[in-house]
Each structure stands twice: as structure tokens, then as C-alpha cells.
């Protein structure tokens, strides 16, 4: 017994020792080596940061550019102020960039005291966004302006629609550069670059222009690329060359920002005659427009620079020879502003008035397909007309919420014959529901006979069972198109309705779970359920009630399990739709009300029992029939 005990003890010690040695070699040893490698990398990074002013260590221990505040970034260059009815900001003399812009006509939130929307931001600040212009020379050529070049400007200049500004740079090698920047009252800059060759030899130069973003915000209210329904990323319309799609311009959606960063695609040498190229957010656009007779090569690219992903949409023009004593000029336009549809259309047709329904005798586009900067989606044939009709109603009533309701009535009138047949069929099916149940009971053991008898009953009563699905099928593309309009058109942004609805493009601001704002508590902070109950306010609840009522007015499903599922639909859709734009909820709720009225009239016509009469009877205490 004692020997067994000693033997077990010895085996335990040997095993423990083996485990200890194995753990040392297999776990602790590699961990120690990893820590030593990390320490060496950290010391190397610290040495690199110490040797490079303007660098700091990032959260992952790698060298990162030192992020300046916006004001600090602005202070890195002398500036010329920009002041127009639509824009404010400044132009940097260092690099002669347009890199500091605010949109006066748009606020960051629905609060009227909210600051204006920021568009461009100077290099050096986090998420810099700016437009760059210049000339490219042959390999090895020096003396051309760079982003570090400080241009000269007469003191006191302010860029206004009536007063262009002029910048100059003499490279001391015979080339004198002049940049004249003008702007209209809305969102279009014109940059005229002139080069005079005062040297003794000819030079070859090619104009270029670039829109660049140094990193993009991915989190918070200004995060980009968070939704699949909105295109945000590199965009342009390029082509117009014989042999390329029959000379047509092609919309180039390079990649949404997240995919752009993940795949890091590089598209260069996209040949085009004219066209335009740039970057788009949900509501804002920075687009470069070359001279439309100019042959260019566009490019979309992203590359890491000092730990930051730099996105670029740019073009380079055809090289041109500049003889001694000669002068050349290149003009590029820059759209920097909100994607307001009438404004984009006006620029597209060179300021000429164009009526949206006039498909014939349209003027030649000055900027091809410029209005397609708005992401109309795959149902553009429906989405665009819906937006146009909304605009007409808005001009009549001055409220986009009321315009949505008028649009709903219009759609109901257009679809009335189809819907009337459908609801008539549904009313008849509800009326014969007891007979259908008798047939099911009678032929419960013979499904084939049961189906034959039911089809015979439908034929006798002149009922098409499939007609009940038609209104819903027709509504799907309309629903998606209206959702698209509310989501992507800036006209809907911060558009009020009545009362507490101050932004039709945002979810319902109230919620049942804090008594519609009476309790100072945000249900969105709830784990798991927070996102689904945060916007369960008045309009989603009204929608849920109207959906329950329309479901109750429909004939019951043939299968008991299906009946149970349909009973849960109003609850599920109420929670789901509550996170959509409230303008969409208003549309669907009002559409349900019109549907209920239409169904109620038809059900009375066919003397079919309906839930509205039952509710009236319950609350009035009287027996109310379907007649």
C-alpha cells in the first residue's frame, strides 16, 4: 500500500515537472520573445518619432502623424477668405488649395442654432478633405508648384461671387504661374491656371486636379459607409470617346469607402473626353469638372501614408508643349456643396431652365449626368418621378410631410382599379370563409378533392385568390423608392412635419418607453433591446394599429400556423419600421388608413363582417351589422 502511494507520488512529480517544462518552452518562452520583440519595436518607433517632428505614437504603438486641431491646421498657411451666400471658409496660399469650407445653408442638426455643415478640412487635421490643382511635368523636371509652395496674393483679397482672387508663383527658372479662382453664389468654383514661359527652352506640362481625403470618419453621427442603401465613395461620369460604349458617358462608382479601404483598388488611366470625377457622401459632393473638350485620364486610388489611408479621385489632362515666350491656360471647375437636385440639374445643363418631364428637345448637357451624383438606386424609373412629384406638392403646400400624404393619395388613385379588384376579391373570400372551412372539414382526408372543391367554389363566386397579393407586390418597389428618396435627397434632410417631427429623414424622436419624453431616460442605452425600442413613438404605434386593422380585415390564412404568424406581423413590423425615417412611417400609416377606408366600403358593399363594425359595437354597446 505504501509502495503504491510512493509510486503515485513519484508519477505525479514527474508529470508535474514535465508539464512545467513544457509550459516553459511552449508558452512562457514564446511570450517572452514576443514581449522582447514588442519592446524593440516600441523603442524603434519612439526613435523614429523623436527623429521626425510632427509624428506621434498611435494606440497600436506605430508612428502616426500628429493630429492638429482644425484651427491649428488652418494656421499652417496664410489664407484668403471665402465669403459667398452659400459658402464660407478660406483658401490656403500654401499649395493654393481649396481646403476650408463651410456650407452656410445647412446646419449640422435640426436645431436652428446648430453650426453650419463642414465640408472641406485642411491637411494636418484629422479626416482632412480638400481639392488640389496644378501642373505635372516630365520625369525629373523641377520648379513646378508643390503642396509646400507658398503662393503670392495681393493683400485684402476676399473671394466673393463678384470678386475673383489671383495667386501667383514665380519658380525663378523662367516659369510664372498664375491661378485665378472665382466662385458663383452657390457651389461652383472655377480655377483658371495660366503658365507663362519666360525661359529660353520649351517645356511640356499636363494639368491635373485632385480631390483627396486623408482618412474618413467611420463612427458617430458623421460616420461614412454605415448603410448599404446609400452610395458613399469615389464617383464620376467618364467616357464620351468613340469606341467606348458607343461614345456614351459611364457612371463610375469605384467603391464604397469601406470596400475601397478593404480592397484598396487602383483604377488609373480611365480615359475620357470631358465628364467629371470626385467623391460623394450621403448629401455632400466634391466633384472636379474638366473642360468638356479635354481628353483626360481619371483615377480612383487609395494608399496608406504615415498610417493614414489617403483616398483620391483625380484626373490628368493631355500634355501640352509650352514654347519659350508662350502662355497656356487650363480651366477646371470644382463643385463643392450639397447635392440639391435642382442645383445639380441647373449645372448639368449650363444654367438653362429644364423642365423635368420634358424629355424631348433638351439642351446639350454641359456636365454629363451630373444629377446622377444623387444615388437614385436600381428603381430610378420610380424613384426620380416620386421625388419630382413630391417637389411639386411641396411647392403647393410648403410641407414635405403633407406632400408625402398627397403623394400617397396620388399613388392610391393611380392604383385604384387594381386595388379595387384585389380588395373585392378579398372581401368575397372573407364572406365565403365559413364555406371553405366546411369543405376542409368534409374532405380533410382527401387534399386533392379538397383543393378541387375549393377551386370550384372560387370559380362559382368569381374569386381570384391571387389578387389579394397584388397590392402588396405593387407597394414593394414604391416603398423602396420612397425610402430611397427620404434617405438620399437632401431636400428631405431636416424637413419638418408638424409638432415634434422636425426631421422627416430621421427616425421618430419620441418613444413609448420614456413616456414620449416625459421621463429623462434614453431607452437606446438598454443592452440588446435598446436599438429596437429607441424610436417606438407615436407614428410607429399608429402604423402598428393600422397594420393590425388591415390584417384583421383580410380573409384568414388557410393554415392555422400561418394565421398565428400573420397575427404577429403587425408587432414585428412596428418594431422594425420604428427605426426607419419617420417620413416613411407617415407614408405607410396614411396608406394603411386609405386602404382601410377602401376595404371598409367594399366589405359593406358585399355585406361582409369587418373589425371596424365590431369595434364600434363594442364601444357603443349596440349591435352593428355589416350593412
N, C-alpha and C positions, 0 to 999 in steps of 0.2 A: 504493500500500500504506500509505504514511504518512498520506495523506488519509483513508483508511478508518479507520485507527486513531484519528486525531484526532476523526473524526466519531462513532465509537463511544464515545470518552471523553466527548465533549460530551453525547451522548444519555444516557449513564449519570449524568452530573452533574445534568442536567435532571430525569431520572426520580427520582433520589435526593432532589433538592430538593423535587419535587412530593410525594413520599411523606412527607418530613419535615414539610412544611407541612400536608398532610392529617392526619397523625398528631397534630400540634399542635392543630388545630382540632377534629378528630373524637374524639380520645381524651384527650389531656392537658388540653385546655381544660375539657371536662365533668367530668373527675375533679377538677380544681382547684376548680371551682364546687361540686361535691358536698362536698369537704373543707371548704370555707368554710361551706357550709350546716350541715354536721355540727358544726363548731366553734361557730357561732352558737347552734345548738340546745343544745349542751352547756353553753354559758355561760348560756343562759336557764334550763336545768334546774337548774344549780348555784345560780342566783339564786333560783329557786323553792324549792329545798331549804333555802337559807340563811334564807328568809323564813318557812318552816314547820317548826317543831320537830317531831320525830318522823318526818321524811322522810329518805330517803337515795337515792343513785343506784343503779339496778339494773344488771344486767350489760349491758343494751342501752342504757344511758345515760339512761333515762327515770326520772322521780321515782317512788319506791316507798315504801310505809310502812316505817318502821324496825321490823324484826322483833325482838321481845323473846324472851328465853328464857321457858320456861313459868313458872318461879318469879318472874321479873320481871313477867310479865303478871299473875300472881296478886297480886303486891304492889301493883298499881294500885288495889286496893279493899280496905276492911275486909271480913271474911268471917265466916260462921257455918259451923262444921264439920258434915260429914255422916258418920255412922258407923252402918252397918247390917250385918247378917250378909252382905249381898251387895255393898254399895257403900261406898266411902269417898271423901272429897273435901270440897268446900265450896260455899257459895252466896255470891255477891258481893252486898254491900249496895249497891254502885254499879250501879244498874239492876235490882237484885233478881233477878238471873239465876241459873239453874242452869247453871253453866259449868265445873265442875271435878269430874269423876267418874272413878273407877277401879273396875273390876269385880274384886272380891276372889276370886271363884270360878274365874276364868280367867286363865291365865298367857300371856305373850307367846310363849313357846316350849314345847316338850315337857319341858324341864328343870324339875324340881320347884322349883328355886331361882330360876326366872325371875320377874321382876317381874310384877305384875298387868297386865291389859289396860287401856289408857287409852281412855276413851270421849269425854268432853267435855273441851274445852281452852279457856281464857279468851281473849277478844278481845285482840289485840295480839301474841299468839304466832302462829307460822306454822301454817296449817291449823287455825285456831280453829273450834270446833264447840260450840254452846250452844243453850239454849232460852230464849225471851224471852216475857213475858206483859205485858199492860197494857190500857189503855183508849184508844180513838180518839174524838175529838170532831169537831164540825163545823168547817169551814174557818175558820181564824183564831182558834180557841179556844186559849187559853194556860193554863198552870198544870197541865197533865197531866204525870205522871211520864215521863221520857225515859231513854234508856240512860245519861245522865250524872247522873241523880238519885241521890243517896245516901240510902237509907232508914235508918230508926232501928230498932234492935233492943235488947232488954234484954241486958245483958252475961251471958256464961256459957252462952248457949243452944247446944245441940248437937242437930241433927236426928237423931232415932232413931225406930224404929217406934212407940215408946211416948211420945215427946215431940215434938209438932209445934213449929214455931217461928213467931213472929209478928213481922212487919215493919210499920212504919207510916211514912206520909209526909203531912204537912200542907202544902198548897200556899200557905197564907196568904191564899187568896182564897175561903175558905168550903168547900173540898172536903178531906175527910180520907180517905186511902186506907189500908186495912189488908189485908195479904196474909198468909194463914195457909198454911204449907206443911207437909204431912205426907207420910209415906212408909211403905210396908209393908216386910216383911222381904225382898222380892225385887227388884222393879224398877219399881214404880208409885208415882209422886208424885201427890199431889192438891194443887192450888193453888186456894185459895178467895180471890177478890178481892172486897173489900167497899168501897163508896164511900158516905160519909155527907155529905149536902149541908147544911152549916151556914150557907149563904148565903141571900140573900133572893130569888133567882130560880131557876127550873127550868133544868136543863141536860140535854142529850141526849148519851149516851155509848154506845159499842159496844165490847164486849170483843174482844180479839184474842189470838192466841198464834202463835208462830213458832219453827221450828227452822231454824237458819242455819249454813251452813258457809262460811268465808272461804277459798276455795281448797281443793283436795283433793290429797292425795299421789298421784302417778301413777307413781313409780318406787320401787324397793326392795321389801322383803317386805310392806310395808303399802300398796303401790300399788293404786289402785282402778280398776275398769273395764278390767282387762287380759284378762279371759276372757269369751268370748261365752256360756258356759253359765250364768253367774251374773248375776242382775239386781242392779245396784247403782245407786241413784239415788233420785229422788223417787217416793214411793209413797203410796197411800191408798185407802180404800174410801169412796166418796161416792155420794150418790143418796138412795134411800128416799123420794122425793117422788112423789105421784100424777102420772102423765103422763110420768114419766121411766123408760123401760124397765119399765113396769107397776109402778113403785114399788120396783123392786129396787135393791140397792146394786151399784155398779160398781167393780171393781178398776181404779184409775187408775195405770198405770205410765207416768209422764210421759216420762222418757227416761233412759237410762243416762248416767252422768256425762260420758263423752267426747262423746256426741252432744248432751247438754244444753249443754255448753260450745260445741260447734261451731255448732249451730243457734240457740242462745240462744232457745229457745221461751218464750213467755209465755202462761200459761193463768190467767186471772183469772175471778172470778165463777162458779166451779164450784159451783152451788147444791146444797145437801144438807141433809137432815134427819138430824142426828147424823153417824154414820160416824167416820172417823179419817183423819189425814194426817200424813206425816212423811218421813223419809229412811232408807234402808236400805243397809247394807254387806252383805258376804257373810254374816257371822254376827251383826252388831250392828244394832240398830234404835233410832231415836228417833222416837216417834210421839205426836202430840197427839190427845187424845180429848175432844171437847166433850160437853156434856150431850146425851144422845141425843134429847131432845125439842126441842133448839135448832135453829133454822134458821140455817145458816152459809153463807158464801161462801169456798170454798177457792181456793188459788192455788199454782202452781208457777212460779217465775221465777228467772232468773239475770241479774245485771248487773255490769259492772265498776265497782269503787270503788277509786280510787287504785291502779290497776294490778293489782287482785286480783279474780278472779271470785267474786262472792258468790252462793251458791245458797240459795234459801229455799223452804221448804214451810210454808204458813201458812193460817190461816183468820180470818175476822172474823165475829162474831156480829151478830145483828139489833140495831139501835139501840133504846135504851130511854130513856124520859124519867125524870129524877130530880128530883122536886119539892123545893121548899125544906123542909128538916127530914126528908126521907125518906132511906131507905137501900136500896141494891140490892147483891146478891151474885151473882157468877158463879163457877162451878166448872169447872176444866179439869184433866184428868189428863194426865200425861206418862209414857209408858213409855220407860225408858232402860236398855237392857240387852241381854242375849244372846237370840237367837231360839230359845230352847228350846221345843220343840213342846208338851210337857205344860203348861208355864207359859203359853204363848200361849193354849192351849185353855182353861185354867182362867180366865184373864181374859176370854176370849171369852164364856164362859157364867156370868160373875159369881161365880166361885168354886164353882159347883155341880159335883159329880162327874159326868163324862160318859164313858161307855164308847165307844171309837171305832167299834165295829161296830154300835152302837145307833142306827140311822138313824130309828127311829120314836120318838115321844114325847120328843123332845129339848127341853130348856128353851129359852126365847127367848134369843137372843144378846144379851148386854149390850154387846158391842163386835162389830159385824157382821164376819164373815170375818176375824177377827184372825189366825188361824193361817195365812192366805194371805200373811202377811209373809214366810214361807218360800217360796222360789221352787221350787215343785214341778214346773214345766215343763209341756210340752204333753202328756206322758203321765201326768198326775196320777192318772188312774184306776189306773195301775200303780204309780207312784212312792210314793204315800201308803200303800197296803197293804204294799208291800215294807218301808217304814220301820216300820210298825206291827208286822209280823211280826218284824223284827229286834229291836225293843224287847222283845217277848215272850221271844224266845230269850235276849236279853241278861240279862233278869231271872232266867232259869233258870240260866244258866252264868256270868254275870259277866264275859264277854269278848266284845267285838264281833267279833273275828276268828273265834272259834268260832261265834258267832251267824251270821256270813256263811256259814260252811261248812254249818251246819244249814239255813239258808235255801236254799242250793244243793241240798241233798238234798230239801228240800220241793218245790222247783220241778221237780226231776227226777222225783219221784213223781207230781206233777200232770200232767206232760207225758209220762209213761212210755208210755201206749198209743200216742200219736202217734209218739214217738221209736222205739218198738219196731218199728212198721210201717216206719218210714223206714230203720232200720239193717238190718232184714230184707231190704228191697229192695236196699240197697247191698251186702249180703253175697251175694245172688243175682247181682247184676250183676258182682261181682268173680269169682264162680265161673264165669260164662259168658264172661268176658273173652276167653279163647282162641278161643271160637267166633265172637265178634264180630270179632276180628282176621282170622279166616279169611274171613268174609263180606266184610270190607272189601277184602281181597286179591282175592277172587273177582270182586267187582263194582267194582273200582277205577275202571273207565272208564264206569260207569253209576251215578251218585249216586242217581238216583231208585229204581232197582232195589235198590241197597244199603240205602237207607232203608226200603224196603218189607220186605225180608228181615229187617232188624233189628227192626222193629216186630212182625213175625210171631213172631220169637224171643222178644221180651219178652212178647207175649201168651201164648205157649205156656208160658213159665216163670212167668206171673202176676207180672210185674215192672212197676212204675210208675216210670219213670226220674226223674220229677219229685219223687218222695217224698224223695230224698236231700237236696233243698234245704230241706225244711220245717223241720228242727230249727234251721238257721242263721237262717231268716227269723223264726222264733218268738223266737230268742235276741236279735235286734236291739233290740226295744223293752225287753226285760228288761235287757239290757246297759246301754242308755242310762239307764233308770230307776235302776238301782243306781249307775251313775256319778253321776247327779244326787243321789241320797241321800248318797253318800260326799262329794260336793263341797259341798252347801249346808246340810246339817244339822249343827249344832254338836255334836250327840251323838257324831259320828264324829271331831271335831277332837281331836287328841292322844289318841285311844283306842288303847291298846297291844294287841299280839297276844302273841307270845312272843319271847324272845331280843332280837335287835337291832331288831325292829319296834316302835317306840314311838309311831308316829302312822299309823293306817290311812288317813287322809285325805291323806297326803303320799307322794311317790314313794319307792321303795326307797332307803334311806340308804347302802347299800353298792354297790360297783361292781367288776367283774372287772378293770378297768384300773388299779386300785391295790391289787390282791390283797385286795379286800374290807376295806380299811382298814389293812392291814399296812404299806403304803408311804404316807408322808405327802405325798400329791400329789393335787390335785383335777383330775380329767380334764375338768371343765367349763371349765377355762381353755384347752383346746385350741381353736384357731380352727376355725370351721365345724363340726367334728365334735363339739365339746365338749358341746353340748346333747343330742346323741343317744346319747352313751355315758356320761353322768354318772351314770345310775341303772341301768346294766346289771348288776344284782346277782343275788343267789341266786334270788329269786322270779321275776324276768323270765326267767332262764335255764331254770328249771324249767318255766315256761309254754312257752318255745320248744321244749323237748324234748317236752312232752305234745302240743303242736300238731303237731310233726313226726310223732309216732306216730299221732295221729288221721288225719292226711293220708295216711300210709302204709297205714292200714287201709281207706281208701276205695277204691272202684274207680278205675282210671286214667282220666284225661280222654281223650276220643276223639281230640283233635288233639295231635300231638307238641309244638307250641308251647305249648298250654295246659298240658301236663304239665310243661314246664320252668318256666312261670310259677308253677304250684301248688307246685313244689319250693322256690321262693324265698319263698313266703308265710310260712312259719314264721320265717325270718330277718327279713323286713320287719316282721312283727307283733311280734316280740320287741323290736326296737329301738323301735318305735312305742309299744307298751304300757308299756315301761320308764319312760316319763315320766308315766304315769298314777298315780293314787292306788294304793298298794300293796294296799289292801283289794280293789280291783277286780282286780288281778293274781291275788291269792289266790283270789277267786271264780272267775275264768276257768280258772285252773290246776286247781283242785279239780273244777270242772265237766268239764274235759277228762279228768281221772282217772276220774270216774264214767262218762263216755261211753266211754272205752277199755274199762272193765270190762264194760259192757253190750254193746259191739260184739264183744269177745273171746268172750263166752258165745254170742252169736248166730252168730258165724263158726264156732265149734266145732260148734254145732248143725247147721250146713249143710256141715260138713267143708270149710271154705274156708281156704286157706293165709293166714297172717297174720304180720306182722313180729315179734310178741312171741315166737311159737314159734321163729322164725328166730334171734332174739337169744339165746333160751335154748339153742338148739342150738349156736350159735357159742361161747358161754362155757362150756357143759358138755362140748362135744366129742362130744355124742351127736346122733343124728338124731331130731328131734322132729317128729312129724306133726301135722296139724291135728285129729286125732281125739283 
